[in-house]
């Protein structure tokens, strides 16, 4: 396969006036195709998804939900989550996706901060929440069986009571394709999705994503990412994260693809079993998965003396590369044409091996604030070491005197840039300047062809194992308040997150603590810390330092010195 044209024309109507109308068109034209699959569970056609969305819309209409109202959705990846999200989105309300592995306090905080009128949650999420901590909610719907589990509003209770009769009245004989009409009229600058990049501090940052940003991402994907209506994908990244939401659900459902949901972060065995059964055409992932495959399956083979010699022989090198490439493709289900990597840079040594065996992959670049794409290239155009080309219709500038050779902060301007941070004008002003440039906080260069190369992250975000955003400052804030911690710094290593700690040696000495007792106390701190954090941001080790950290004149730690 050489380029996108080998797939034929994408089965999507790009002439629709809005993303909402694009979904209306997709449901109508793909009515009998499989839309969603819960791995080893429920399967829904596009028609069945449309029917469920219609029932949600009847509830929203009759309980007084208005266009632009926020509705939080929280739960594991599954078809029920996807249906709830699409029902909110196509109604013209604003979905607020929340990571289900946030602690209950974090979920309460986001629901309250977003001013959500409803919460639609999975049963396992609702079990750990406290209704009194979300006093402004009109009610809670458990999406497992579309059950109203909390109602503070007579209109909401009534809407559920009459939902079935209203559905029959509205669609006598059942919903048909031509009955799918989404009338939400929204301006391109209206708020479409409110996505929180953080939820573990008292100052969460809700990214206000407008319809124009969603539209640009979806249109670009339909034109440049090769999928067809008979293809399937496996959704392994969190749907509450913009990377997974946009390109493992929203985009595919515009084309008529089938999306298979894995309801939790899978073990490698479960993941590869799902790949073997679903046979995805495209795999979207974070670097961790492909790096593990390369280091476990390829490096030992290519590292033998005989293989090193063989790889230097013209012709033989190509034959060996083909065999190894086919082996990886078979591990990933056997049908994969393209691997898309995002969320972090790919290890240079792994990328070198993938190039050597001519493996089809590409690395994209994005942020939640851009919904999420900033740069992307097809695998056959991808420049090694880069993160793709800047999206058409957007602008990129590097805050340096020589953008091609001198690193500087990456600045973005275009329709994909957010409206700002919800109820946080200070953070908005710090991120979007008066000229409209979004300051990404990432450091890099851009070449004459528009390829972005990222050199570092000034924002310090550490990508989680499944694409989650881990903000070390939030972990440090909690750890720094625990006993005998004078200063701390959280870093990402191959074995997970490690906390570097300068202990309060003075207090420890005053309490006659031995070195061993201090180590034991830090292990207690680690366990306490982890009890307050989501699973993906657990600290695996606390490493004690005898010397203080180096600081800037403003007394902040020079992070770049520590790994």
TORDO-770462 format. One record per residue (C-alpha): residue number from 1; x, y, z. Coordinates in steps of 0.2 Angstrom, whole numbers. Layout:
N
<pt NUM <X Y Z>>;
...
REM end
This chain:
563
<pt 1 <0 0 0>>;
<pt 2 <8 17 -5>>;
<pt 3 <-5 30 -1>>;
<pt 4 <-22 35 5>>;
<pt 5 <-30 33 -13>>;
<pt 6 <-27 14 -11>>;
<pt 7 <-41 13 1>>;
<pt 8 <-54 22 -11>>;
<pt 9 <-65 36 -6>>;
<pt 10 <-69 37 13>>;
<pt 11 <-87 33 16>>;
<pt 12 <-92 50 24>>;
<pt 13 <-101 66 18>>;
<pt 14 <-88 80 21>>;
<pt 15 <-101 92 14>>;
<pt 16 <-111 92 30>>;
<pt 17 <-113 109 38>>;
<pt 18 <-108 103 56>>;
<pt 19 <-100 88 65>>;
<pt 20 <-118 84 72>>;
<pt 21 <-125 83 55>>;
<pt 22 <-110 72 50>>;
<pt 23 <-116 59 63>>;
<pt 24 <-134 61 57>>;
<pt 25 <-128 56 40>>;
<pt 26 <-117 42 46>>;
<pt 27 <-131 34 56>>;
<pt 28 <-143 35 41>>;
<pt 29 <-131 27 28>>;
<pt 30 <-123 14 39>>;
<pt 31 <-139 8 48>>;
<pt 32 <-136 -11 47>>;
<pt 33 <-117 -11 50>>;
<pt 34 <-109 -15 67>>;
<pt 35 <-105 1 76>>;
<pt 36 <-99 -4 93>>;
<pt 37 <-93 -20 101>>;
<pt 38 <-90 -23 119>>;
<pt 39 <-76 -35 119>>;
<pt 40 <-83 -52 124>>;
<pt 41 <-100 -43 126>>;
<pt 42 <-113 -32 118>>;
<pt 43 <-113 -28 100>>;
<pt 44 <-123 -13 92>>;
<pt 45 <-127 -8 74>>;
<pt 46 <-128 10 69>>;
<pt 47 <-147 9 69>>;
<pt 48 <-147 2 87>>;
<pt 49 <-135 16 93>>;
<pt 50 <-147 29 85>>;
<pt 51 <-162 21 94>>;
<pt 52 <-153 23 111>>;
<pt 53 <-148 41 107>>;
<pt 54 <-166 45 102>>;
<pt 55 <-171 39 120>>;
<pt 56 <-158 50 128>>;
<pt 57 <-164 65 118>>;
<pt 58 <-182 62 123>>;
<pt 59 <-176 62 142>>;
<pt 60 <-166 78 139>>;
<pt 61 <-180 87 130>>;
<pt 62 <-193 82 144>>;
<pt 63 <-182 86 159>>;
<pt 64 <-177 103 152>>;
<pt 65 <-159 101 147>>;
<pt 66 <-155 115 135>>;
<pt 67 <-142 116 121>>;
<pt 68 <-126 121 129>>;
<pt 69 <-129 113 146>>;
<pt 70 <-115 103 153>>;
<pt 71 <-118 84 156>>;
<pt 72 <-104 74 164>>;
<pt 73 <-100 56 158>>;
<pt 74 <-89 45 168>>;
<pt 75 <-86 26 166>>;
<pt 76 <-75 13 158>>;
<pt 77 <-73 12 140>>;
<pt 78 <-89 3 133>>;
<pt 79 <-103 5 121>>;
<pt 80 <-114 13 134>>;
<pt 81 <-101 26 137>>;
<pt 82 <-100 30 119>>;
<pt 83 <-119 30 117>>;
<pt 84 <-121 42 131>>;
<pt 85 <-107 54 125>>;
<pt 86 <-115 54 107>>;
<pt 87 <-132 57 114>>;
<pt 88 <-126 73 123>>;
<pt 89 <-116 79 109>>;
<pt 90 <-129 77 95>>;
<pt 91 <-142 85 106>>;
<pt 92 <-131 100 107>>;
<pt 93 <-127 99 125>>;
<pt 94 <-109 99 131>>;
<pt 95 <-102 82 136>>;
<pt 96 <-89 83 151>>;
<pt 97 <-79 67 149>>;
<pt 98 <-71 62 166>>;
<pt 99 <-58 48 168>>;
<pt 100 <-66 34 178>>;
<pt 101 <-50 30 188>>;
<pt 102 <-50 47 196>>;
<pt 103 <-53 46 215>>;
<pt 104 <-71 51 220>>;
<pt 105 <-66 68 226>>;
<pt 106 <-59 72 209>>;
<pt 107 <-75 67 201>>;
<pt 108 <-85 77 213>>;
<pt 109 <-74 92 209>>;
<pt 110 <-75 91 191>>;
<pt 111 <-94 89 191>>;
<pt 112 <-96 104 202>>;
<pt 113 <-83 115 193>>;
<pt 114 <-91 111 176>>;
<pt 115 <-108 115 182>>;
<pt 116 <-115 99 175>>;
<pt 117 <-134 97 176>>;
<pt 118 <-133 78 175>>;
<pt 119 <-120 65 178>>;
<pt 120 <-121 49 167>>;
<pt 121 <-110 36 175>>;
<pt 122 <-106 18 175>>;
<pt 123 <-112 8 190>>;
<pt 124 <-95 5 197>>;
<pt 125 <-91 23 196>>;
<pt 126 <-108 28 204>>;
<pt 127 <-105 16 219>>;
<pt 128 <-90 26 225>>;
<pt 129 <-98 43 223>>;
<pt 130 <-107 54 236>>;
<pt 131 <-123 63 230>>;
<pt 132 <-122 76 243>>;
<pt 133 <-104 81 237>>;
<pt 134 <-113 86 220>>;
<pt 135 <-127 97 226>>;
<pt 136 <-131 106 210>>;
<pt 137 <-134 90 200>>;
<pt 138 <-152 88 194>>;
<pt 139 <-149 69 194>>;
<pt 140 <-138 54 190>>;
<pt 141 <-141 41 176>>;
<pt 142 <-132 24 177>>;
<pt 143 <-129 20 159>>;
<pt 144 <-127 1 162>>;
<pt 145 <-146 0 160>>;
<pt 146 <-151 18 157>>;
<pt 147 <-158 19 175>>;
<pt 148 <-162 35 185>>;
<pt 149 <-153 32 201>>;
<pt 150 <-154 50 208>>;
<pt 151 <-167 63 204>>;
<pt 152 <-169 80 212>>;
<pt 153 <-180 87 199>>;
<pt 154 <-198 82 196>>;
<pt 155 <-197 85 178>>;
<pt 156 <-182 73 177>>;
<pt 157 <-192 59 186>>;
<pt 158 <-207 62 174>>;
<pt 159 <-196 62 159>>;
<pt 160 <-190 44 163>>;
<pt 161 <-208 39 167>>;
<pt 162 <-214 44 150>>;
<pt 163 <-199 40 140>>;
<pt 164 <-205 24 132>>;
<pt 165 <-223 31 128>>;
<pt 166 <-215 47 121>>;
<pt 167 <-203 36 110>>;
<pt 168 <-218 26 103>>;
<pt 169 <-227 42 100>>;
<pt 170 <-212 50 91>>;
<pt 171 <-207 35 81>>;
<pt 172 <-223 24 78>>;
<pt 173 <-217 8 71>>;
<pt 174 <-199 11 77>>;
<pt 175 <-185 23 72>>;
<pt 176 <-180 22 54>>;
<pt 177 <-165 29 45>>;
<pt 178 <-174 45 39>>;
<pt 179 <-181 48 56>>;
<pt 180 <-163 52 63>>;
<pt 181 <-164 71 63>>;
<pt 182 <-152 81 74>>;
<pt 183 <-159 99 75>>;
<pt 184 <-146 106 86>>;
<pt 185 <-140 123 78>>;
<pt 186 <-123 127 85>>;
<pt 187 <-111 140 80>>;
<pt 188 <-93 135 76>>;
<pt 189 <-87 145 90>>;
<pt 190 <-99 137 103>>;
<pt 191 <-93 126 116>>;
<pt 192 <-93 108 110>>;
<pt 193 <-84 98 123>>;
<pt 194 <-77 102 140>>;
<pt 195 <-62 91 143>>;
<pt 196 <-52 92 159>>;
<pt 197 <-33 90 158>>;
<pt 198 <-32 89 177>>;
<pt 199 <-43 83 191>>;
<pt 200 <-32 80 206>>;
<pt 201 <-30 98 213>>;
<pt 202 <-42 112 219>>;
<pt 203 <-39 121 203>>;
<pt 204 <-44 109 188>>;
<pt 205 <-42 115 171>>;
<pt 206 <-57 113 159>>;
<pt 207 <-52 114 141>>;
<pt 208 <-66 123 131>>;
<pt 209 <-66 114 114>>;
<pt 210 <-77 123 101>>;
<pt 211 <-86 114 87>>;
<pt 212 <-73 122 74>>;
<pt 213 <-59 112 83>>;
<pt 214 <-69 96 82>>;
<pt 215 <-73 99 64>>;
<pt 216 <-55 102 59>>;
<pt 217 <-49 86 67>>;
<pt 218 <-63 75 60>>;
<pt 219 <-62 82 42>>;
<pt 220 <-43 80 42>>;
<pt 221 <-44 62 49>>;
<pt 222 <-57 58 36>>;
<pt 223 <-46 64 22>>;
<pt 224 <-29 58 28>>;
<pt 225 <-31 43 40>>;
<pt 226 <-35 28 29>>;
<pt 227 <-50 18 35>>;
<pt 228 <-66 12 27>>;
<pt 229 <-84 7 33>>;
<pt 230 <-80 -11 34>>;
<pt 231 <-64 -9 45>>;
<pt 232 <-63 -12 63>>;
<pt 233 <-52 -4 77>>;
<pt 234 <-49 -8 95>>;
<pt 235 <-51 6 107>>;
<pt 236 <-38 4 121>>;
<pt 237 <-35 22 126>>;
<pt 238 <-46 31 138>>;
<pt 239 <-61 39 130>>;
<pt 240 <-61 53 142>>;
<pt 241 <-44 58 135>>;
<pt 242 <-46 68 119>>;
<pt 243 <-33 57 109>>;
<pt 244 <-43 41 112>>;
<pt 245 <-60 50 111>>;
<pt 246 <-56 59 94>>;
<pt 247 <-47 45 85>>;
<pt 248 <-53 28 93>>;
<pt 249 <-72 33 93>>;
<pt 250 <-78 49 85>>;
<pt 251 <-68 48 69>>;
<pt 252 <-72 30 66>>;
<pt 253 <-91 32 69>>;
<pt 254 <-92 45 55>>;
<pt 255 <-85 32 42>>;
<pt 256 <-96 17 47>>;
<pt 257 <-82 8 55>>;
<pt 258 <-84 -5 70>>;
<pt 259 <-76 1 86>>;
<pt 260 <-72 -13 99>>;
<pt 261 <-70 -7 117>>;
<pt 262 <-59 -15 130>>;
<pt 263 <-67 -9 146>>;
<pt 264 <-50 -7 156>>;
<pt 265 <-32 -6 153>>;
<pt 266 <-29 -23 147>>;
<pt 267 <-14 -35 150>>;
<pt 268 <-4 -39 135>>;
<pt 269 <-12 -56 134>>;
<pt 270 <-29 -49 133>>;
<pt 271 <-24 -35 121>>;
<pt 272 <-16 -47 109>>;
<pt 273 <-31 -59 110>>;
<pt 274 <-42 -45 106>>;
<pt 275 <-31 -40 91>>;
<pt 276 <-32 -58 85>>;
<pt 277 <-51 -58 85>>;
<pt 278 <-55 -41 80>>;
<pt 279 <-41 -39 67>>;
<pt 280 <-40 -20 67>>;
<pt 281 <-35 -11 51>>;
<pt 282 <-27 3 61>>;
<pt 283 <-20 3 78>>;
<pt 284 <-18 19 88>>;
<pt 285 <-7 18 103>>;
<pt 286 <5 26 115>>;
<pt 287 <24 22 113>>;
<pt 288 <24 10 127>>;
<pt 289 <16 -5 119>>;
<pt 290 <26 -4 102>>;
<pt 291 <42 -2 112>>;
<pt 292 <38 -17 122>>;
<pt 293 <35 -27 107>>;
<pt 294 <51 -22 98>>;
<pt 295 <62 -24 113>>;
<pt 296 <55 -41 118>>;
<pt 297 <52 -48 100>>;
<pt 298 <64 -40 89>>;
<pt 299 <79 -34 98>>;
<pt 300 <84 -52 104>>;
<pt 301 <83 -58 86>>;
<pt 302 <92 -44 78>>;
<pt 303 <106 -44 91>>;
<pt 304 <114 -60 87>>;
<pt 305 <131 -60 78>>;
<pt 306 <124 -70 64>>;
<pt 307 <109 -59 62>>;
<pt 308 <119 -43 62>>;
<pt 309 <130 -50 48>>;
<pt 310 <115 -55 38>>;
<pt 311 <107 -38 40>>;
<pt 312 <122 -31 31>>;
<pt 313 <120 -41 15>>;
<pt 314 <109 -33 1>>;
<pt 315 <93 -43 -2>>;
<pt 316 <95 -54 13>>;
<pt 317 <92 -39 24>>;
<pt 318 <75 -36 15>>;
<pt 319 <70 -54 17>>;
<pt 320 <73 -54 35>>;
<pt 321 <65 -37 37>>;
<pt 322 <49 -44 29>>;
<pt 323 <48 -59 40>>;
<pt 324 <50 -48 56>>;
<pt 325 <38 -35 50>>;
<pt 326 <25 -49 46>>;
<pt 327 <28 -56 63>>;
<pt 328 <24 -40 72>>;
<pt 329 <8 -38 61>>;
<pt 330 <2 -55 65>>;
<pt 331 <5 -51 84>>;
<pt 332 <-6 -36 81>>;
<pt 333 <-20 -46 72>>;
<pt 334 <-14 -49 55>>;
<pt 335 <-24 -35 46>>;
<pt 336 <-15 -19 52>>;
<pt 337 <-9 -7 38>>;
<pt 338 <-4 7 49>>;
<pt 339 <1 10 67>>;
<pt 340 <-2 28 74>>;
<pt 341 <8 33 89>>;
<pt 342 <4 48 100>>;
<pt 343 <5 55 117>>;
<pt 344 <24 55 118>>;
<pt 345 <39 54 107>>;
<pt 346 <44 36 101>>;
<pt 347 <61 30 108>>;
<pt 348 <75 34 94>>;
<pt 349 <82 16 96>>;
<pt 350 <65 8 93>>;
<pt 351 <61 20 78>>;
<pt 352 <78 15 70>>;
<pt 353 <73 -3 71>>;
<pt 354 <56 0 64>>;
<pt 355 <64 9 49>>;
<pt 356 <76 -5 46>>;
<pt 357 <62 -17 44>>;
<pt 358 <51 -5 34>>;
<pt 359 <37 -6 46>>;
<pt 360 <22 6 43>>;
<pt 361 <20 18 57>>;
<pt 362 <19 37 60>>;
<pt 363 <20 48 75>>;
<pt 364 <8 62 78>>;
<pt 365 <8 77 89>>;
<pt 366 <-7 85 98>>;
<pt 367 <-13 92 115>>;
<pt 368 <-31 93 123>>;
<pt 369 <-31 111 119>>;
<pt 370 <-31 107 100>>;
<pt 371 <-44 94 101>>;
<pt 372 <-31 86 99>>;
<pt 373 <-21 86 83>>;
<pt 374 <-7 99 79>>;
<pt 375 <3 88 67>>;
<pt 376 <2 72 58>>;
<pt 377 <9 64 42>>;
<pt 378 <5 48 33>>;
<pt 379 <17 34 36>>;
<pt 380 <24 35 18>>;
<pt 381 <28 54 21>>;
<pt 382 <33 53 39>>;
<pt 383 <50 60 43>>;
<pt 384 <60 50 56>>;
<pt 385 <62 58 72>>;
<pt 386 <48 71 69>>;
<pt 387 <30 72 75>>;
<pt 388 <22 75 58>>;
<pt 389 <18 90 48>>;
<pt 390 <7 105 54>>;
<pt 391 <-11 103 50>>;
<pt 392 <-17 112 34>>;
<pt 393 <-27 128 39>>;
<pt 394 <-16 130 55>>;
<pt 395 <0 140 58>>;
<pt 396 <15 135 68>>;
<pt 397 <28 147 75>>;
<pt 398 <44 143 85>>;
<pt 399 <48 156 98>>;
<pt 400 <67 157 93>>;
<pt 401 <78 167 81>>;
<pt 402 <79 152 69>>;
<pt 403 <64 140 69>>;
<pt 404 <73 127 58>>;
<pt 405 <88 125 69>>;
<pt 406 <86 133 86>>;
<pt 407 <74 126 98>>;
<pt 408 <60 136 106>>;
<pt 409 <42 135 112>>;
<pt 410 <30 128 99>>;
<pt 411 <16 141 96>>;
<pt 412 <0 136 86>>;
<pt 413 <-14 147 79>>;
<pt 414 <-29 140 69>>;
<pt 415 <-47 134 71>>;
<pt 416 <-41 119 81>>;
<pt 417 <-36 130 96>>;
<pt 418 <-47 130 111>>;
<pt 419 <-58 144 117>>;
<pt 420 <-49 144 134>>;
<pt 421 <-49 136 151>>;
<pt 422 <-67 136 159>>;
<pt 423 <-69 149 173>>;
<pt 424 <-50 152 173>>;
<pt 425 <-46 168 163>>;
<pt 426 <-29 169 171>>;
<pt 427 <-23 152 164>>;
<pt 428 <-31 157 148>>;
<pt 429 <-21 173 146>>;
<pt 430 <-5 164 151>>;
<pt 431 <-8 151 137>>;
<pt 432 <-16 161 123>>;
<pt 433 <-8 177 119>>;
<pt 434 <-17 193 113>>;
<pt 435 <-12 189 95>>;
<pt 436 <-21 172 96>>;
<pt 437 <-6 161 97>>;
<pt 438 <-8 145 109>>;
<pt 439 <8 143 119>>;
<pt 440 <10 124 119>>;
<pt 441 <24 123 132>>;
<pt 442 <33 111 121>>;
<pt 443 <50 114 115>>;
<pt 444 <55 110 97>>;
<pt 445 <59 115 79>>;
<pt 446 <50 115 62>>;
<pt 447 <58 112 46>>;
<pt 448 <54 120 29>>;
<pt 449 <42 107 25>>;
<pt 450 <32 109 40>>;
<pt 451 <38 94 50>>;
<pt 452 <38 97 69>>;
<pt 453 <52 90 80>>;
<pt 454 <49 90 98>>;
<pt 455 <64 92 109>>;
<pt 456 <57 93 126>>;
<pt 457 <41 97 137>>;
<pt 458 <42 113 147>>;
<pt 459 <25 109 154>>;
<pt 460 <33 93 163>>;
<pt 461 <18 82 158>>;
<pt 462 <22 63 159>>;
<pt 463 <12 52 148>>;
<pt 464 <3 38 157>>;
<pt 465 <3 20 151>>;
<pt 466 <-13 22 141>>;
<pt 467 <-11 39 136>>;
<pt 468 <-17 48 152>>;
<pt 469 <-9 65 156>>;
<pt 470 <1 64 172>>;
<pt 471 <5 81 180>>;
<pt 472 <20 78 192>>;
<pt 473 <17 94 202>>;
<pt 474 <0 87 208>>;
<pt 475 <8 72 215>>;
<pt 476 <22 82 222>>;
<pt 477 <9 93 231>>;
<pt 478 <2 78 240>>;
<pt 479 <19 70 244>>;
<pt 480 <26 86 250>>;
<pt 481 <13 87 264>>;
<pt 482 <18 70 271>>;
<pt 483 <29 67 286>>;
<pt 484 <48 70 284>>;
<pt 485 <47 76 266>>;
<pt 486 <56 93 264>>;
<pt 487 <57 93 245>>;
<pt 488 <51 81 231>>;
<pt 489 <51 79 212>>;
<pt 490 <42 66 202>>;
<pt 491 <50 59 186>>;
<pt 492 <46 45 174>>;
<pt 493 <57 30 171>>;
<pt 494 <55 14 162>>;
<pt 495 <48 6 178>>;
<pt 496 <36 19 181>>;
<pt 497 <35 35 192>>;
<pt 498 <48 38 204>>;
<pt 499 <48 51 218>>;
<pt 500 <65 59 222>>;
<pt 501 <64 65 240>>;
<pt 502 <75 76 250>>;
<pt 503 <70 71 268>>;
<pt 504 <68 83 282>>;
<pt 505 <84 76 290>>;
<pt 506 <83 89 304>>;
<pt 507 <66 84 311>>;
<pt 508 <71 66 309>>;
<pt 509 <87 68 319>>;
<pt 510 <77 77 333>>;
<pt 511 <66 62 334>>;
<pt 512 <81 50 335>>;
<pt 513 <76 41 319>>;
<pt 514 <88 29 311>>;
<pt 515 <92 29 292>>;
<pt 516 <82 13 291>>;
<pt 517 <67 20 300>>;
<pt 518 <67 35 289>>;
<pt 519 <67 23 274>>;
<pt 520 <52 14 282>>;
<pt 521 <43 30 285>>;
<pt 522 <45 35 266>>;
<pt 523 <38 18 261>>;
<pt 524 <23 22 272>>;
<pt 525 <22 39 263>>;
<pt 526 <22 30 246>>;
<pt 527 <7 19 251>>;
<pt 528 <-2 34 258>>;
<pt 529 <1 44 242>>;
<pt 530 <-4 30 231>>;
<pt 531 <-21 28 240>>;
<pt 532 <-25 46 235>>;
<pt 533 <-20 44 217>>;
<pt 534 <-27 36 201>>;
<pt 535 <-20 19 196>>;
<pt 536 <-11 26 181>>;
<pt 537 <-1 39 192>>;
<pt 538 <5 27 206>>;
<pt 539 <22 30 212>>;
<pt 540 <33 14 211>>;
<pt 541 <47 20 222>>;
<pt 542 <54 34 233>>;
<pt 543 <72 38 231>>;
<pt 544 <80 47 245>>;
<pt 545 <93 61 241>>;
<pt 546 <107 67 253>>;
<pt 547 <109 83 243>>;
<pt 548 <96 97 240>>;
<pt 549 <90 100 223>>;
<pt 550 <97 114 212>>;
<pt 551 <85 129 211>>;
<pt 552 <82 144 200>>;
<pt 553 <82 162 207>>;
<pt 554 <63 160 209>>;
<pt 555 <67 145 221>>;
<pt 556 <59 132 209>>;
<pt 557 <68 116 206>>;
<pt 558 <78 115 190>>;
<pt 559 <68 100 184>>;
<pt 560 <78 96 168>>;
<pt 561 <93 91 179>>;
<pt 562 <84 76 186>>;
<pt 563 <78 60 178>>;
REM end
